[in-house]
């Protein structure tokens, strides 16, 4: 993007437009599939979720691409929108949710729910569709367009911190209950996980690694694969559930859930430290071209 400098006003306006396109994609797909399912009935609600998530991904991708190519006369690759997936990102994608699940298991009680093969397949497919939609589109927006625009205008530190803070603020509407403690935990956890994804995108020079990490984390921690809740607040019917004995906000994450807990925050911090480790000092990290 060196040959396409933007002024401060242009940088901020383009970032705002990409955010609006992100919202427009979700709204458009909702209208399309709500209309479709008003005349077509499926036996299972999971099909609605799968089709809506897939539709939202494609529609929003199209909006992003049109604006990038027709308005800015740039390519998606200029914003790091490629899907090179370094080996280290695949390793960290598995280790982070494994660490969180194991840590919660040590303080809670784990159990698996019984599902028929068909139910198991649909639950897994639905969870995967939800995780991929969020992981890819949110990384395109925050670690692709917004981060690259800010980095080009200012510097990498601002490009990492500002979108990470915005990322945490964007998740406030997802809170079930609003409390001062819950908001504080979300601000810390949301910003830190945003920094983690940003570091992954910078290290790989692509959103591929961060999108994979984001999608796998959401698949395990934010869908019907694993629920982490208190004995008094069990909900839904996931494949696996960890029931916590204490209703402490540091453990439960308050109104946002386990992703904002102290255990999750510790996981994000550890991954950030790993990502900050100099290249060439360990076999885990190799140049993105490898």
C-alpha positions as CSV (number, residue, x, y, z in Angstrom):
1,X,0.0,0.0,0.0
2,X,3.0,2.3,-0.1
3,X,1.9,3.7,-3.4
4,X,-1.6,4.5,-2.0
5,X,-1.1,6.9,1.0
6,X,-4.3,8.1,2.7
7,X,-4.7,11.2,4.8
8,X,-5.9,10.9,8.4
9,X,-9.5,11.7,7.3
10,X,-9.4,9.2,4.5
11,X,-7.9,6.5,6.8
12,X,-10.6,7.0,9.4
13,X,-13.4,7.2,6.8
14,X,-12.3,4.0,5.0
15,X,-12.0,2.2,8.3
16,X,-15.5,3.3,9.2
17,X,-16.9,2.2,5.8
18,X,-15.4,-1.2,6.1
19,X,-17.0,-1.6,9.5
20,X,-20.4,-0.5,8.0
21,X,-19.9,-3.0,5.2
22,X,-19.3,-5.7,7.8
23,X,-22.6,-4.8,9.5
24,X,-24.4,-4.6,6.1
25,X,-23.2,-8.0,5.1
26,X,-24.7,-9.5,8.3
27,X,-28.0,-7.6,7.9
28,X,-28.3,-8.5,4.2
29,X,-27.8,-12.2,4.8
30,X,-30.2,-12.1,7.7
31,X,-32.9,-10.6,5.4
32,X,-32.2,-13.0,2.6
33,X,-32.3,-16.2,4.7
34,X,-35.2,-15.0,6.9
35,X,-37.1,-14.5,3.7
36,X,-36.0,-17.8,2.3
37,X,-37.0,-19.7,5.5
38,X,-40.4,-18.1,5.6
39,X,-41.3,-20.0,2.5
40,X,-39.0,-23.1,2.8
41,X,-39.2,-25.2,5.9
42,X,-36.3,-27.5,7.0
43,X,-36.7,-30.2,9.6
44,X,-33.8,-28.8,11.7
45,X,-32.9,-25.2,12.7
46,X,-29.2,-26.1,12.2
47,X,-29.7,-25.9,8.4
48,X,-30.8,-22.3,8.8
49,X,-27.7,-21.5,10.8
50,X,-25.4,-23.2,8.4
51,X,-26.8,-21.5,5.3
52,X,-27.1,-18.1,7.0
53,X,-23.5,-18.2,8.3
54,X,-22.2,-19.3,4.9
55,X,-24.3,-16.7,3.1
56,X,-23.1,-13.9,5.5
57,X,-19.5,-14.9,4.8
58,X,-20.0,-14.8,1.0
59,X,-22.0,-11.6,1.0
60,X,-19.7,-9.7,3.3
61,X,-16.7,-10.9,1.4
62,X,-18.3,-9.6,-1.8
63,X,-18.9,-6.2,-0.2
64,X,-15.3,-6.0,1.1
65,X,-13.9,-6.9,-2.3
66,X,-16.1,-4.5,-4.3
67,X,-15.1,-1.5,-2.1
68,X,-11.4,-2.5,-2.1
69,X,-11.1,-3.0,-5.8
70,X,-13.6,-0.5,-7.2
71,X,-13.3,2.4,-4.7
72,X,-9.8,2.1,-3.5
73,X,-8.3,0.5,-6.6
74,X,-6.4,-1.9,-4.4
75,X,-6.3,-5.7,-4.0
76,X,-7.4,-7.7,-1.0
77,X,-3.8,-8.9,-0.8
78,X,-2.7,-5.3,-0.1
79,X,-4.5,-5.6,3.2
80,X,-3.0,-9.0,4.1
81,X,-6.2,-10.8,3.0
82,X,-4.6,-14.0,2.1
83,X,-4.9,-17.4,3.6
84,X,-1.3,-18.6,4.1
85,X,-1.4,-20.6,7.2
86,X,2.0,-21.0,8.9
87,X,2.7,-24.2,10.9
88,X,3.0,-22.3,14.1
89,X,-0.5,-20.8,13.8
90,X,-2.0,-24.3,13.4
91,X,-0.1,-25.4,16.5
92,X,-1.2,-22.4,18.6
93,X,-4.8,-22.8,17.3
94,X,-4.9,-26.2,19.0
95,X,-2.9,-25.4,22.1
96,X,-4.9,-22.4,23.2
97,X,-8.3,-23.9,23.5
98,X,-6.7,-27.1,24.9
99,X,-5.0,-25.1,27.6
100,X,-8.3,-23.3,28.5
101,X,-10.4,-26.5,28.5
102,X,-7.8,-28.3,30.6
103,X,-7.5,-25.4,33.1
104,X,-11.3,-25.3,33.5
105,X,-11.5,-29.0,33.9
106,X,-9.2,-28.9,36.9
107,X,-11.6,-26.7,38.8
108,X,-14.9,-28.1,37.3
109,X,-16.7,-31.3,36.4
110,X,-16.6,-32.4,32.7
111,X,-19.2,-34.5,31.0
112,X,-20.2,-35.5,27.5
113,X,-23.8,-35.4,26.3
114,X,-25.2,-38.3,24.2
115,X,-26.0,-37.5,20.6
116,X,-27.1,-39.6,17.6
117,X,-24.7,-39.7,14.6
118,X,-27.0,-37.3,12.7
119,X,-27.2,-34.9,15.6
120,X,-23.5,-35.0,16.2
121,X,-22.8,-34.2,12.5
122,X,-25.3,-31.3,12.4
123,X,-24.0,-29.8,15.7
124,X,-20.4,-30.0,14.5
125,X,-21.3,-28.5,11.1
126,X,-23.3,-25.7,12.7
127,X,-20.5,-24.9,15.1
128,X,-18.0,-24.9,12.3
129,X,-20.1,-22.6,10.1
130,X,-20.5,-20.1,13.0
131,X,-16.8,-20.3,13.9
132,X,-15.6,-19.8,10.3
133,X,-17.9,-16.9,9.7
134,X,-16.8,-15.0,12.7
135,X,-13.1,-16.0,12.4
136,X,-12.7,-15.0,8.8
137,X,-14.8,-11.9,8.6
138,X,-13.7,-10.4,11.9
139,X,-10.1,-11.0,11.0
140,X,-10.6,-9.4,7.6
141,X,-12.1,-6.3,9.2
142,X,-9.9,-5.8,12.3
143,X,-6.6,-7.4,11.4
144,X,-6.9,-6.9,7.6
145,X,-8.5,-3.6,6.6
146,X,-8.4,-1.5,9.8
147,X,-5.0,-2.7,11.0
148,X,-3.3,-2.1,7.6
149,X,-4.9,1.3,7.1
150,X,-3.7,2.5,10.5
151,X,-0.3,1.0,10.1
152,X,0.1,2.8,6.7
153,X,-1.0,6.1,8.2
154,X,0.7,5.9,11.6
155,X,2.8,2.9,12.9
156,X,2.5,-0.8,13.8
157,X,2.0,-0.1,17.5
158,X,-1.1,2.0,16.8
159,X,-2.2,-0.5,14.2
160,X,-2.2,-3.3,16.8
161,X,-3.6,-1.5,19.8
162,X,-6.4,0.6,18.3
163,X,-8.2,-2.3,16.4
164,X,-7.8,-4.5,19.4
165,X,-9.6,-2.0,21.6
166,X,-12.3,-1.6,19.0
167,X,-12.5,-5.4,18.9
168,X,-13.3,-5.6,22.6
169,X,-15.9,-2.8,22.4
170,X,-17.6,-4.5,19.4
171,X,-18.3,-7.5,21.7
172,X,-20.1,-5.5,24.4
173,X,-23.6,-6.1,22.8
174,X,-22.9,-9.9,23.2
175,X,-22.9,-9.6,27.0
176,X,-25.9,-11.2,28.7
177,X,-25.6,-9.1,31.9
178,X,-23.9,-5.7,32.2
179,X,-21.9,-5.1,35.3
180,X,-18.8,-3.0,36.0
181,X,-16.8,-6.1,36.7
182,X,-18.0,-7.8,33.6
183,X,-17.2,-4.8,31.4
184,X,-13.7,-4.5,32.9
185,X,-13.0,-8.2,32.2
186,X,-14.3,-7.9,28.7
187,X,-12.2,-4.8,28.1
188,X,-9.1,-6.6,29.2
189,X,-9.8,-10.0,27.6
190,X,-11.1,-8.5,24.4
191,X,-8.2,-6.1,23.9
192,X,-5.7,-8.8,24.8
193,X,-7.1,-11.4,22.4
194,X,-7.2,-8.7,19.8
195,X,-3.5,-8.0,20.3
196,X,-2.9,-11.8,20.1
197,X,-4.6,-12.0,16.7
198,X,-2.9,-8.9,15.5
199,X,0.5,-10.3,16.5
200,X,-0.3,-13.5,14.6
201,X,-1.4,-11.5,11.5
202,X,1.8,-9.4,11.7
203,X,4.1,-12.4,12.1
204,X,2.6,-14.3,9.2
205,X,2.1,-11.1,7.1
206,X,-1.4,-12.4,6.4
207,X,-4.7,-12.9,8.3
208,X,-4.5,-16.6,7.5
209,X,-2.9,-17.5,10.8
210,X,-5.0,-15.2,12.9
211,X,-8.2,-16.4,11.1
212,X,-7.4,-20.0,11.9
213,X,-6.6,-19.2,15.5
214,X,-9.8,-17.2,15.8
215,X,-12.0,-19.8,14.1
216,X,-10.7,-22.8,16.1
217,X,-11.0,-20.9,19.4
218,X,-14.6,-19.9,18.6
219,X,-15.4,-23.5,17.4
220,X,-14.4,-24.9,20.8
221,X,-15.3,-22.1,23.2
222,X,-18.2,-20.2,21.6
223,X,-20.4,-22.7,20.0
224,X,-22.2,-25.9,21.0
225,X,-19.0,-27.9,21.1
226,X,-18.1,-27.0,24.7
227,X,-20.0,-25.0,27.3
228,X,-18.4,-23.8,30.5
229,X,-20.9,-22.7,33.0
230,X,-21.9,-22.8,36.7
231,X,-24.0,-25.5,38.2
232,X,-26.8,-22.9,38.6
233,X,-26.5,-21.6,35.1
234,X,-26.4,-24.6,32.8
235,X,-27.7,-23.9,29.4
236,X,-28.2,-25.5,26.0
237,X,-27.1,-29.0,24.9
238,X,-23.4,-29.0,23.8
239,X,-21.3,-32.0,22.9
240,X,-19.3,-31.4,26.1
241,X,-19.9,-29.3,29.2
242,X,-17.7,-28.3,32.1
243,X,-19.7,-27.3,35.2
244,X,-17.9,-24.9,37.5
245,X,-18.5,-25.1,41.3
246,X,-18.0,-21.4,41.9
247,X,-19.9,-18.4,40.5
248,X,-16.9,-16.1,40.6
249,X,-16.7,-13.6,37.8
250,X,-12.9,-14.2,37.5
251,X,-13.7,-17.8,36.7
252,X,-17.0,-17.4,34.7
253,X,-16.1,-14.2,32.9
254,X,-19.3,-12.5,34.2
255,X,-21.8,-11.5,31.6
256,X,-19.6,-12.4,28.6
257,X,-18.7,-15.9,29.6
258,X,-15.6,-18.1,29.9
259,X,-13.8,-16.3,27.1
260,X,-13.4,-13.3,29.4
261,X,-12.3,-15.3,32.4
262,X,-9.0,-15.1,34.1
263,X,-8.1,-18.5,32.6
264,X,-8.7,-17.3,29.1
265,X,-6.8,-14.1,29.7
266,X,-3.8,-16.1,30.9
267,X,-4.0,-18.2,27.7
268,X,-4.1,-15.1,25.5
269,X,-1.1,-13.6,27.4
270,X,0.9,-16.8,27.0
271,X,0.2,-16.9,23.3
272,X,1.2,-13.2,23.0
273,X,4.5,-14.0,24.7
274,X,5.1,-16.9,22.3
275,X,4.3,-14.7,19.3
276,X,6.7,-12.0,20.5
277,X,9.5,-14.5,20.7
278,X,12.1,-13.6,18.0
279,X,12.1,-15.5,14.8
280,X,14.9,-17.9,14.3
281,X,15.2,-18.6,18.0
282,X,13.0,-21.7,17.9
283,X,11.9,-24.2,15.3
284,X,8.3,-23.3,16.1
285,X,8.6,-20.1,14.1
286,X,9.8,-20.0,10.6
287,X,9.5,-17.3,7.9
288,X,5.9,-17.1,6.5
289,X,7.2,-18.3,3.1
290,X,8.0,-21.6,4.6
